[in-house]
Amino acid sequence: MRSRPCFVSGLATLLAMVCAPAPLLAQATVDFRIVPRLGDAALVSGYEAVLDLAVQARVTSAGSTFGLSSFAFNVRIVGEAESNGLLQRGSISNFDGTYDQGISVINTVGRGGLARQYTYLAMLNSAFNGRVNASAGTFTNGPDQEIGLIAGAAAGERLLATPGIDDDGDGVPDSMIPHSTVMRTYFGAGEFTDIYRFRYLIRNFTGRNFSIRIEDVSAVQVFAELSNAQGVMGPLNIPVGTVAVTGFDMFTIPAPGVGGMALVVMGLCARRQRQG
């Protein structure tokens, strides 16, 4: 069994120092899901099927008050050998913090993988932007295709750089209670928003089922207002009691007479795991 990509020992202390949590559980539910960025079709080029995927999150609460402030998880394609394809981090944020509408591969922290507003920890250690098929920290790599140790935290300069948080650039939030549009667009308040993007290039077109899963979810916290803790601006974190995770299924059907090309059919996984 793989270890959770949680904030252990020193990291737990660091996160608590940056954004001290409130003592009670938030009356909110956080949903995580995986969706294809190109809809129900893959871009087939040469002898590769290019699948661009996003992990999305939504916080459901009364009045859509809360947004997502921290999380940790792994992504795994169950039973898919590492030799069958290539996992990569997908483009997600522009230099100004807005979402990138294009589709490409970027490994730079703050541009690919984690959305820029969640890269406080990844800026300290890039392993938290997700380790592709490699062990690191508490994560032990297995034989399947997987991205481990993904850990997002909204705090510090990357939080302030989120559009609508500190538009005058003076290092102080324009409001300690972010506008509802900011919370909805960048922190999933009431609506799904992308928090992590990745690409999978399929190079083995043997007909088979795929099960892409979000696993070992931990450190899920939400916020409604900001706070300055020991000189670092961050959210006033509140743990949540309910987390729902929806995986994603797809399967390849070798296309007759095309010499190794494949038709890729995808759909949301019906299984729904509840934690908390």
C-alpha distance (Angstrom), angle and dihedral (degrees) to the residues before:
residue distance angle dihedral
M1 . . .
R2 3.79 . .
S3 3.76 121.7 .
R4 3.77 118.0 -111.7
P5 3.80 116.2 -102.8
C6 3.79 87.5 -125.6
F7 3.77 130.1 148.7
V8 3.80 98.5 -95.4
S9 3.79 130.9 -179.8
G10 3.81 109.8 -30.0
L11 3.81 94.3 13.1
A12 3.79 91.7 54.6
T13 3.78 89.1 52.1
L14 3.80 91.4 46.6
L15 3.79 93.5 51.6
A16 3.79 91.7 47.0
M17 3.80 90.5 51.2
V18 3.78 93.5 48.8
C19 3.78 97.1 46.8
A20 3.78 114.1 11.7
P21 3.84 108.7 -150.8
A22 3.76 124.9 -128.4
P23 3.82 113.4 -113.1
L24 3.82 99.0 -118.9
L25 3.80 131.5 70.3
A26 3.79 115.6 -105.1
Q27 3.79 116.8 -115.5
A28 3.78 90.4 -121.9
T29 3.79 142.0 104.8
V30 3.80 122.6 -138.5
D31 3.82 116.9 -152.9
F32 3.80 122.2 -163.8
R33 3.80 122.2 -169.3
I34 3.82 141.5 163.2
V35 3.81 118.3 -127.7
P36 3.83 134.1 176.2
R37 3.80 112.7 -113.4
L38 3.82 92.8 -147.0
G39 3.78 96.4 47.8
D40 3.80 121.4 -120.4
A41 3.79 96.2 -19.2
A42 3.77 138.0 76.0
L43 3.79 126.1 -138.2
V44 3.81 105.3 -119.5
S45 3.78 114.3 -157.9
G46 3.78 124.4 170.7
Y47 3.78 106.0 -41.9
E48 3.79 96.1 -25.2
A49 3.79 131.9 87.0
V50 3.81 108.0 -148.2
L51 3.80 114.2 -147.5
D52 3.80 116.2 -173.3
L53 3.79 111.3 -166.7
A54 3.80 138.0 177.6
V55 3.77 133.9 -156.0
Q56 3.78 106.7 -140.4
A57 3.79 131.8 -168.0
R58 3.79 134.3 -161.1
V59 3.79 129.8 -173.6
T60 3.79 114.3 -151.5
S61 3.79 116.2 -162.3
A62 3.80 139.6 137.2
G63 3.78 107.7 -66.3
S64 3.81 90.3 -0.3
T65 3.79 86.8 -89.6
F66 3.79 99.5 151.7
G67 3.80 131.0 68.4
L68 3.82 129.8 -169.3
S69 3.80 114.3 -91.8
S70 3.81 105.9 169.9
F71 3.80 141.6 6.6
A72 3.78 143.4 154.9
F73 3.81 131.4 -158.0
N74 3.80 146.9 138.5
V75 3.81 127.4 -120.4
R76 3.81 117.7 -143.1
I77 3.80 135.1 177.3
V78 3.79 97.6 -146.7
G79 3.80 114.1 -127.3
E80 3.82 93.5 -4.7
A81 3.81 110.1 134.2
E82 3.80 117.6 -132.8
S83 3.80 89.2 -123.7
N84 3.83 91.6 61.6
G85 3.80 95.8 73.2
L86 3.77 149.0 -28.6
L87 3.82 128.0 -85.4
Q88 3.82 117.5 -153.8
R89 3.79 138.5 169.3
G90 3.79 113.5 -101.2
S91 3.80 128.5 -138.1
I92 3.81 112.0 -95.2
S93 3.84 114.7 151.5
N94 3.78 134.6 42.5
F95 3.81 121.9 -138.8
D96 3.82 90.1 -95.8
G97 3.81 92.9 54.2
T98 3.80 96.6 -105.7
Y99 3.79 118.3 127.1
D100 3.79 117.5 -87.1
Q101 3.81 108.9 -122.6
G102 3.80 92.3 -166.1
I103 3.78 128.0 87.7
S104 3.78 119.4 -125.1
V105 3.80 143.6 114.3
I106 3.82 118.6 -89.8
N107 3.80 126.7 166.9
T108 3.81 98.0 -176.1
V109 3.81 112.4 115.8
G110 3.79 108.0 -111.0
R111 3.82 93.5 24.4
G112 3.80 104.5 55.1
G113 3.80 133.7 28.0
L114 3.80 107.1 7.8
A115 3.79 118.4 41.6
R116 3.81 109.5 -104.6
Q117 3.82 95.2 -112.1
Y118 3.82 89.9 60.9
T119 3.81 99.3 49.4
Y120 3.82 101.3 95.8
L121 3.81 92.5 112.4
A122 3.81 94.1 35.6
M123 3.80 89.4 57.3
L124 3.81 88.0 57.4
N125 3.81 93.1 44.9
S126 3.81 120.7 7.5
A127 3.82 90.8 -151.1
F128 3.82 86.7 81.0
N129 3.80 88.3 66.4
G130 3.80 84.9 72.6
R131 3.79 130.4 -79.6
V132 3.81 111.3 -122.4
N133 3.80 112.1 -141.2
A134 3.79 92.2 -30.2
S135 3.79 135.6 104.5
A136 3.80 120.4 -115.4
G137 3.78 135.3 160.8
T138 3.79 110.0 -32.2
F139 3.82 93.0 -9.0
T140 3.82 120.4 95.0
N141 3.79 115.1 -163.2
G142 3.80 117.0 -129.9
P143 3.82 134.1 -167.4
D144 3.83 95.2 -84.6
Q145 3.79 128.3 85.4
E146 3.80 104.4 -91.2
I147 3.77 146.7 153.4
G148 3.77 111.1 -146.2
L149 3.78 138.4 -171.4
I150 3.82 95.9 29.3
A151 3.80 104.3 167.1
G152 3.79 124.3 170.9
A153 3.79 127.1 -168.3
A154 3.80 127.7 169.1
A155 3.81 108.8 -143.0
G156 3.77 144.9 110.1
E157 3.79 124.6 13.3
R158 3.80 94.8 -14.3
L159 3.79 91.1 55.5
L160 3.81 92.0 47.9
A161 3.82 89.9 49.1
T162 3.80 91.2 59.6
P163 3.83 107.9 114.5
G164 3.79 109.4 -98.5
I165 3.81 96.7 19.6
D166 3.83 101.9 86.0
D167 3.79 105.9 0.2
D168 3.81 94.5 162.6
G169 3.81 90.7 54.9
D170 3.80 96.8 -133.4
G171 3.81 93.8 132.1
V172 3.81 93.0 -108.3
P173 3.83 123.8 97.2
D174 3.79 113.8 -106.0
S175 3.81 85.3 -131.0
M176 3.80 130.5 7.9
I177 3.80 86.3 -138.6
P178 3.83 106.0 58.3
H179 3.79 118.9 -135.1
S180 3.80 116.0 -94.6
T181 3.82 91.1 -116.2
V182 3.81 90.7 56.5
M183 3.80 91.7 47.3
R184 3.79 91.7 48.8
T185 3.82 97.5 44.5
Y186 3.79 101.1 41.2
F187 3.79 106.5 19.2
G188 3.81 103.9 36.6
A189 3.81 98.3 -115.1
G190 3.79 103.1 172.3
E191 3.82 94.3 -23.1
F192 3.80 135.9 67.5
T193 3.79 114.3 -101.6
D194 3.81 131.0 178.4
I195 3.79 114.1 -100.6
Y196 3.84 99.4 165.6
R197 3.81 134.1 17.0
F198 3.78 130.9 -165.2
R199 3.79 141.6 166.1
Y200 3.80 130.8 -137.3
L201 3.80 120.2 -161.5
I202 3.80 109.6 -159.3
R203 3.80 111.2 -147.8
N204 3.80 99.6 164.6
F205 3.79 110.3 67.4
T206 3.76 98.7 -172.5
G207 3.79 107.6 138.2
R208 3.80 107.9 -101.1
N209 3.79 144.4 134.2
F210 3.78 122.3 -99.2
S211 3.79 125.7 -154.4
I212 3.79 113.2 -169.0
R213 3.79 110.7 -166.9
I214 3.79 140.0 -174.4
E215 3.79 103.6 -140.7
D216 3.81 140.8 -176.6
V217 3.79 95.0 17.4
S218 3.80 112.4 -169.0
A219 3.83 144.3 147.2
V220 3.82 91.5 45.8
Q221 3.80 110.7 167.7
V222 3.79 135.5 159.5
F223 3.80 135.9 -157.4
A224 3.79 142.9 -162.6
E225 3.79 99.8 -173.3
L226 3.79 141.4 24.6
S227 3.78 130.3 -112.3
N228 3.80 138.5 -170.5
A229 3.80 109.7 -129.8
Q230 3.82 117.1 -178.0
G231 3.78 92.0 -25.7
V232 3.83 96.5 -49.4
M233 3.79 118.4 109.6
G234 3.77 113.7 -136.6
P235 3.78 145.2 136.4
L236 3.78 122.6 -70.0
N237 3.79 91.9 -115.1
I238 3.80 123.6 -142.1
P239 3.85 121.2 -175.9
V240 3.80 117.3 -126.5
G241 3.77 126.7 -133.8
T242 3.80 99.4 -150.5
V243 3.80 128.4 49.2
A244 3.82 122.0 173.2
V245 3.80 122.4 -164.0
T246 3.81 125.4 -163.5
G247 3.79 119.4 -169.9
F248 3.78 129.1 -159.0
D249 3.82 131.0 -121.1
M250 3.76 129.2 -157.6
F251 3.77 136.6 161.2
T252 3.78 136.8 -164.4
I253 3.78 125.1 -131.4
P254 3.82 113.9 -165.4
A255 3.79 106.6 -121.8
P256 3.82 110.4 -127.1
G257 3.78 115.9 -117.3
V258 3.78 95.9 6.7
G259 3.79 97.0 100.4
G260 3.77 103.5 -121.9
M261 3.80 100.9 -21.8
A262 3.76 117.2 129.6
L263 3.75 141.4 -151.8
V264 3.78 109.0 -133.4
V265 3.78 118.3 -152.4
M266 3.79 119.6 -171.5
G267 3.78 139.8 -176.7
L268 3.78 141.7 165.4
C269 3.76 113.8 -85.8
A270 3.77 111.4 -111.1
R271 3.79 93.5 -146.0
R272 3.76 114.8 96.8
Q273 3.77 121.9 -169.1
R274 3.79 121.1 -155.3
Q275 3.74 122.4 -157.8
G276 3.74 128.5 -172.5
